[in-house]
Amino acid sequence: MSAVRHRLLAAAVSVPVLIGALGACGYGSEAKKDTSAQVAPKGPKTDGLDQIKLGFFGNTTHATPLIGLQNGRFQKELGGTEVKTSLFNAGPAEIEALNSGAIDIGWIGPSPAINGYAKSHGKSLKIISGSASGGVSLVVNPKKVKGLGDLKGKTIATPQLGNTQDVALLNFLSDKGYKVDATTGKGDVTVQRTDNKVTPTAFEQGSIDGAWVPEPTASKLVAAGGKAILDEKTLWKDGKFVITNMIVSQKFLKEHPKAVEAVLRASVKTNSWIRSHPDEAKKALNAKLAEPDVAGKALPANVLDPAFKNVDITDDPLAATLQEEADHAVKAGLLKKPDLKGIYDLTLLNKVLKSEGKQPVDDAGLGTK
């Protein structure tokens, strides 16, 4: 076990906010550094900064940073300030990087954002924008699972104890009357925590009967013979729920608001381009995924096409659904009720949206205190 992983695991044990785990997507994984932008720094430095450090994951639900880096939008908006990047596999590792100053701004799922904010008693981060909604499905082996009423006695994988999909599955099973111990995953349905990288192999080998997973893992399972029997969008009002947010260190936000605004402007423009040029955006995403420092391999068309289609790109952080996801974690017994008041600061995002002729977004009463 690496020193970094040991330190992260020790930290998780000491955190009073969570019972059992810090929600993530593969806890303890270290970042890969410097997935380079496609455009060289040019012009005046933003806020006088030599560089700005961005963090993200190498999957479809992080399309905004992946595509924006691939087409150089972030570097263009930051001028002479160099974009430096770090790739993560785990939410808590990204939160630790943000807290230590290793990154300034990151794209991350709701559970680690909630946990990071709660652990720091509201002092570490702010959510400053949305990025993606949806892109999560329950995919099963149709030979073993006939439908949603046939889950008893089956083994269903999630990425990690306490992560966003794990909480969603536990909440769904509870609503359906199934009894499952949230910590052990044992009960009427066995919830098996399995890294997304391993899930397709476990599925093909038959050690799991299905999985509640994000894209592109869900589409990989379908390509391997699985059947999607539930799209999580159907469980949410208007089919929308947060899967990826943008977060910033509170210290960095206070000291470099112009740089944060530039990154937000790049994000909004990238999202607009993705929505208006879906085919080109899909190619740009796959080109970025193919880079050795990201996924190292492009997705085949039968995985890329549905994975890209199933994720909704959005500037709206869908704040009301963040509170609901936190409530689900509390209900499952994985999280002590957190005070999320102040977790959002959408001031700069709404400034950018106004300048782009777009409607402002709402923080659902969870804005800056």
C-alpha positions as CSV (number, residue, x, y, z in Angstrom):
1,M,0.0,0.0,0.0
2,S,1.4,3.4,-1.0
3,A,2.0,6.1,1.6
4,V,-0.5,8.3,-0.1
5,R,-3.2,5.6,0.0
6,H,-2.4,4.8,3.6
7,R,-2.7,8.5,4.6
8,L,-6.0,8.8,2.7
9,L,-7.5,5.8,4.3
10,A,-6.4,7.0,7.8
11,A,-8.0,10.3,7.1
12,A,-11.2,8.6,6.1
13,V,-11.3,6.7,9.4
14,S,-11.0,9.9,11.4
15,V,-13.7,11.9,9.6
16,P,-16.8,12.1,11.9
17,V,-19.1,13.2,9.1
18,L,-19.2,9.8,7.3
19,I,-20.1,6.4,8.7
20,G,-17.9,3.8,6.8
21,A,-16.5,5.8,3.9
22,L,-15.8,9.0,2.1
23,G,-17.9,8.8,-1.1
24,A,-15.8,8.5,-4.2
25,C,-15.2,6.6,-7.4
26,G,-12.2,4.5,-6.3
27,Y,-10.9,5.8,-3.1
28,G,-7.2,6.6,-2.7
29,S,-6.2,6.6,-6.3
30,E,-3.5,9.1,-7.1
31,A,-3.6,11.7,-9.8
32,K,-1.9,11.5,-13.2
33,K,-0.3,14.9,-13.9
34,D,-0.2,17.3,-16.8
35,T,-2.7,16.1,-19.4
36,S,-1.6,19.0,-21.7
37,A,-3.8,21.5,-23.4
38,Q,-3.7,21.8,-27.2
39,V,-3.1,25.6,-27.2
40,A,0.1,27.3,-25.9
41,P,-0.3,30.2,-23.4
42,K,-0.4,33.5,-25.2
43,G,-1.1,37.1,-24.2
44,P,-1.5,38.7,-20.8
45,K,-1.6,36.5,-17.7
46,T,-5.0,36.3,-16.0
47,D,-4.9,37.7,-12.5
48,G,-1.1,37.7,-12.8
49,L,-1.0,33.9,-12.5
50,D,1.7,31.9,-14.1
51,Q,-0.5,28.9,-14.1
52,I,-3.9,27.5,-13.0
53,K,-4.3,23.9,-12.0
54,L,-7.4,22.0,-13.0
55,G,-8.5,18.5,-11.9
56,F,-11.0,16.0,-13.5
57,F,-11.7,12.4,-14.3
58,G,-11.2,10.6,-17.6
59,N,-14.8,9.6,-18.2
60,T,-17.8,10.7,-20.2
61,T,-19.5,12.5,-17.3
62,H,-16.5,14.9,-17.3
63,A,-17.0,15.8,-21.0
64,T,-16.7,19.6,-20.3
65,P,-13.1,19.6,-19.2
66,L,-12.0,16.9,-21.5
67,I,-13.5,18.5,-24.6
68,G,-12.5,22.1,-23.5
69,L,-8.9,21.0,-23.1
70,Q,-8.9,19.1,-26.3
71,N,-10.1,22.1,-28.3
72,G,-8.0,24.6,-26.3
73,R,-10.9,26.6,-25.0
74,F,-9.6,26.8,-21.4
75,Q,-6.2,27.9,-22.5
76,K,-7.6,30.6,-24.9
77,E,-9.7,32.1,-22.1
78,L,-6.8,32.2,-19.7
79,G,-4.4,33.8,-22.2
80,G,-0.8,33.8,-20.9
81,T,-1.7,31.8,-17.7
82,E,-0.7,28.2,-18.4
83,V,-3.3,25.5,-17.9
84,K,-1.9,22.6,-15.8
85,T,-4.0,19.5,-15.3
86,S,-4.3,16.5,-13.1
87,L,-6.4,13.4,-13.8
88,F,-8.1,11.6,-10.9
89,N,-9.8,8.3,-10.4
90,A,-11.1,9.1,-6.9
91,G,-13.2,11.9,-5.5
92,P,-11.5,12.1,-2.1
93,A,-8.1,12.2,-3.8
94,E,-9.3,15.2,-5.7
95,I,-10.6,16.9,-2.6
96,E,-7.3,16.3,-0.9
97,A,-5.5,17.8,-3.9
98,L,-7.8,20.9,-3.7
99,N,-7.2,21.3,0.0
100,S,-3.5,21.0,-0.4
101,G,-3.3,23.5,-3.3
102,A,-2.3,20.8,-5.8
103,I,-5.3,21.9,-7.9
104,D,-7.3,25.1,-7.8
105,I,-10.5,24.1,-9.6
106,G,-11.9,20.6,-10.3
107,W,-14.8,18.7,-11.8
108,I,-16.2,16.1,-9.3
109,G,-19.3,14.2,-8.4
110,P,-21.8,15.3,-5.7
111,S,-21.0,12.9,-2.9
112,P,-17.3,13.8,-2.6
113,A,-18.2,17.5,-2.9
114,I,-20.7,17.2,-0.1
115,N,-18.3,15.2,2.1
116,G,-15.4,17.6,1.5
117,Y,-17.5,20.6,2.4
118,A,-19.0,18.9,5.5
119,K,-15.6,17.6,6.7
120,S,-14.1,21.1,6.5
121,H,-17.1,22.6,8.3
122,G,-17.9,24.6,5.2
123,K,-14.4,26.1,4.8
124,S,-12.7,24.1,2.0
125,L,-14.6,24.4,-1.2
126,K,-17.4,26.1,-3.2
127,I,-19.5,24.6,-6.0
128,I,-19.4,27.2,-8.7
129,S,-21.1,25.5,-11.6
130,G,-22.8,22.5,-12.9
131,S,-21.3,20.4,-15.6
132,A,-23.3,17.2,-16.3
133,S,-26.6,15.5,-15.4
134,G,-27.7,11.9,-15.8
135,G,-25.6,9.2,-17.5
136,V,-26.3,6.5,-14.8
137,S,-28.0,3.2,-15.5
138,L,-28.8,-0.2,-13.9
139,V,-27.4,-2.8,-16.3
140,V,-28.0,-6.5,-15.7
141,N,-27.3,-9.9,-17.2
142,P,-30.7,-10.6,-18.8
143,K,-30.2,-14.3,-18.4
144,K,-30.0,-13.8,-14.6
145,V,-32.2,-10.8,-14.0
146,K,-35.6,-10.6,-15.8
147,G,-36.5,-7.1,-14.5
148,L,-36.7,-4.7,-11.5
149,G,-38.9,-7.2,-9.6
150,D,-36.2,-9.9,-9.9
151,L,-33.4,-8.4,-7.8
152,K,-33.8,-10.5,-4.7
153,G,-30.8,-12.8,-4.2
154,K,-28.8,-11.0,-6.9
155,T,-25.4,-9.3,-6.7
156,I,-25.3,-5.7,-8.0
157,A,-22.1,-3.7,-8.2
158,T,-21.6,0.0,-7.5
159,P,-18.3,1.9,-7.9
160,Q,-17.6,2.3,-4.2
161,L,-19.1,2.3,-0.7
162,G,-20.8,5.7,-0.2
163,N,-20.2,7.0,-3.7
164,T,-23.0,8.7,-5.6
165,Q,-24.2,5.6,-7.4
166,D,-23.9,3.4,-4.3
167,V,-26.2,5.8,-2.4
168,A,-28.6,5.9,-5.4
169,L,-28.9,2.1,-5.5
170,L,-29.3,1.8,-1.7
171,N,-32.1,4.4,-1.8
172,F,-33.8,2.6,-4.7
173,L,-33.6,-0.8,-3.0
174,S,-35.0,0.7,0.2
175,D,-37.9,2.3,-1.6
176,K,-38.7,-1.1,-3.2
177,G,-38.8,-2.8,0.2
178,Y,-35.5,-4.6,0.0
179,K,-33.4,-4.8,3.2
180,V,-29.7,-4.2,2.8
181,D,-27.0,-3.4,5.3
182,A,-25.5,-0.2,3.8
183,T,-22.0,-0.8,5.2
184,T,-21.5,-4.5,4.4
185,G,-23.8,-4.5,1.3
186,K,-25.4,-7.7,2.5
187,G,-29.1,-8.4,2.5
188,D,-32.0,-9.2,0.2
189,V,-29.8,-7.9,-2.6
190,T,-26.0,-8.0,-2.3
191,V,-24.4,-4.7,-3.1
192,Q,-20.8,-5.3,-4.2
193,R,-18.5,-2.3,-4.4
194,T,-16.3,-2.7,-7.4
195,D,-14.0,-0.3,-9.2
196,N,-15.4,0.8,-12.6
197,K,-12.3,-0.5,-14.3
198,V,-13.0,-4.0,-12.9
199,T,-16.7,-4.0,-13.3
200,P,-16.9,-5.1,-17.0
201,T,-14.6,-8.0,-16.4
202,A,-16.6,-9.1,-13.3
203,F,-19.7,-8.8,-15.3
204,E,-18.4,-11.0,-18.2
205,Q,-17.0,-13.6,-15.7
206,G,-20.4,-13.8,-14.0
207,S,-19.3,-12.7,-10.5
208,I,-21.9,-9.9,-10.5
209,D,-25.4,-10.0,-11.9
210,G,-25.6,-6.3,-12.8
211,A,-24.3,-2.9,-11.9
212,W,-25.6,0.6,-11.1
213,V,-22.9,2.6,-12.8
214,P,-22.1,5.8,-14.7
215,E,-21.1,6.2,-18.3
216,P,-19.1,4.9,-20.1
217,T,-19.2,1.8,-17.8
218,A,-22.9,1.3,-18.3
219,S,-22.5,1.3,-22.1
220,K,-19.5,-1.1,-21.8
221,L,-21.7,-3.6,-20.0
222,V,-24.5,-3.3,-22.6
223,A,-21.9,-3.9,-25.3
224,A,-20.8,-7.0,-23.4
225,G,-24.4,-8.4,-23.5
226,G,-26.0,-6.6,-20.6
227,K,-29.4,-5.0,-20.6
228,A,-30.2,-1.5,-19.1
229,I,-33.4,-2.0,-17.1
230,L,-33.4,1.4,-15.4
231,D,-32.1,4.8,-16.4
232,E,-31.7,6.8,-13.2
233,K,-33.1,9.9,-15.0
234,T,-36.5,8.3,-14.6
235,L,-36.3,8.6,-10.8
236,W,-35.8,12.3,-10.8
237,K,-38.1,15.3,-11.5
238,D,-37.8,16.4,-15.1
239,G,-35.2,13.6,-15.6
240,K,-32.4,15.8,-14.2
241,F,-29.9,15.2,-11.4
242,V,-26.4,16.3,-10.8
243,I,-23.6,13.9,-11.7
244,T,-20.7,16.3,-12.1
245,N,-20.1,19.7,-10.5
246,M,-17.3,22.3,-10.7
247,I,-15.6,23.1,-7.4
248,V,-13.0,25.7,-6.4
249,S,-10.8,26.2,-3.4
250,Q,-12.3,29.0,-1.3
251,K,-8.9,30.5,-0.9
252,F,-8.3,30.5,-4.6
253,L,-11.8,32.0,-5.3
254,K,-11.1,34.8,-2.9
255,E,-7.6,35.6,-4.2
256,H,-8.1,35.0,-8.0
257,P,-11.8,35.7,-9.0
258,K,-10.7,36.8,-12.5
259,A,-9.1,33.5,-13.1
260,V,-12.1,31.6,-11.8
261,E,-14.3,33.7,-14.0
262,A,-12.1,32.9,-17.0
263,V,-12.4,29.1,-16.3
264,L,-16.2,29.5,-15.9
265,R,-16.4,31.4,-19.2
266,A,-14.5,28.6,-20.9
267,S,-16.8,26.0,-19.3
268,V,-20.0,27.8,-20.5
269,K,-18.6,28.3,-24.0
270,T,-17.5,24.7,-24.1
271,N,-20.9,23.4,-23.0
272,S,-22.6,25.6,-25.7
273,W,-20.3,24.1,-28.3
274,I,-20.9,20.6,-27.2
275,R,-24.7,21.1,-27.4
276,S,-24.5,22.7,-30.8
277,H,-21.9,20.4,-32.3
278,P,-22.6,17.0,-30.8
279,D,-20.8,14.9,-33.5
280,E,-17.6,17.0,-33.4
281,A,-17.8,17.1,-29.6
282,K,-18.0,13.3,-29.4
283,K,-14.9,13.0,-31.6
284,A,-13.0,15.5,-29.5
285,L,-14.0,13.6,-26.3
286,N,-12.8,10.4,-27.7
287,A,-9.5,11.9,-28.9
288,K,-8.8,13.2,-25.4
289,L,-9.7,9.9,-23.8
290,A,-7.2,8.2,-26.2
291,E,-4.3,10.2,-24.8
292,P,-1.9,8.1,-22.7
293,D,-2.3,10.3,-19.7
294,V,-6.1,10.1,-19.7
295,A,-7.7,6.7,-20.5
296,G,-5.0,5.7,-23.0
297,K,-7.6,4.1,-25.3
298,A,-10.4,5.5,-27.4
299,L,-13.9,4.1,-26.9
300,P,-15.4,1.9,-29.7
301,A,-18.5,3.4,-31.4
302,N,-20.9,1.0,-29.8
303,V,-19.8,2.3,-26.4
304,L,-19.0,5.9,-27.2
305,D,-22.3,6.7,-29.0
306,P,-24.7,5.7,-26.2
307,A,-22.4,6.9,-23.4
308,F,-22.2,10.4,-25.0
309,K,-25.9,10.5,-25.7
310,N,-26.9,9.4,-22.2
311,V,-25.1,12.4,-20.5
312,D,-26.7,15.8,-20.4
313,I,-24.3,18.7,-20.4
314,T,-25.4,21.6,-18.3
315,D,-24.2,24.8,-16.6
316,D,-27.0,24.5,-14.0
317,P,-25.6,22.8,-10.9
318,L,-29.1,21.4,-10.2
319,A,-28.7,22.4,-6.5
320,A,-32.0,20.9,-5.3
321,T,-30.9,17.5,-6.4
322,L,-27.6,17.8,-4.4
323,Q,-29.6,18.3,-1.3
324,E,-31.8,15.3,-2.2
325,E,-28.7,13.1,-2.8
326,A,-27.3,14.1,0.6
327,D,-30.7,13.2,2.2
328,H,-30.5,9.8,0.5
329,A,-27.0,9.2,2.0
330,V,-28.3,10.2,5.5
331,K,-31.3,7.8,5.0
332,A,-29.0,5.0,4.1
333,G,-26.9,5.6,7.3
334,L,-23.8,6.5,5.4
335,L,-23.8,10.2,6.2
336,K,-24.6,12.3,9.3
337,K,-26.9,15.1,8.3
338,P,-24.7,17.8,6.8
339,D,-25.3,21.6,6.8
340,L,-24.9,22.4,3.1
341,K,-25.8,26.1,3.5
342,G,-23.1,28.1,1.7
343,I,-21.8,25.2,-0.4
344,Y,-22.7,27.1,-3.6
345,D,-21.3,30.4,-4.9
346,L,-22.9,31.0,-8.3
347,T,-22.1,34.7,-8.5
348,L,-19.4,34.5,-11.2
349,L,-21.3,31.8,-13.1
350,N,-24.4,33.9,-13.4
351,K,-22.2,36.9,-14.4
352,V,-20.8,34.8,-17.3
353,L,-24.2,33.4,-18.2
354,K,-25.6,36.9,-18.4
355,S,-22.7,38.1,-20.6
356,E,-23.5,35.1,-22.9
357,G,-27.2,36.0,-23.1
358,K,-28.2,33.0,-21.0
359,Q,-30.6,32.7,-18.0
360,P,-29.2,32.7,-14.5
361,V,-29.2,29.5,-12.4
362,D,-30.4,28.9,-8.8
363,D,-28.6,27.7,-5.7
364,A,-31.8,26.3,-4.1
365,G,-31.2,28.3,-0.9
366,L,-27.7,26.7,-0.5
367,G,-25.8,29.8,-1.6
368,T,-23.0,31.7,0.1
369,K,-23.8,32.6,3.7
